[in-house]
């Protein structure tokens, strides 16, 4: 099994909640991890609601737990220092995070130190702080 197929298989087993949100019928890791980015955006919207409306709920707590699972997985695969996988995460996850109002907060809270330092180096906050989508 190739490293990209293994990446997808591990995602399926480590984050089964993702399979409830997206049907993985593609073997292209950019598409699959890109959909994981959209899943992060969905979870981000729950966090946004907690900040905006000051309300916590069982659903929001569950979403925070899922976010933790997602980044535990991403940290593990990123920290293998594989340039192809790092590029997939950059294009599919990092480029999305800079468009989310709380994307940098999520990055700081959930990324490993190694991933976070590389993320900030690639996407400095001061340069991208106004990139988040206001819709």
Buried (B, 14 or more C-beta within 10 A) or exposed (E): EEEBEEBBEEBEEBBEBBEEBBEBEEEEBEBBBBBBBEBBBEBBEBBBBBEEEEEEEEEBEEBBEBBEBBBEBBBEBBBEEBEEBBEBBBBBBBBBBBBBBBBBBBBEBBBBEEBBEBBBEEBEEEEBEEBBEEE
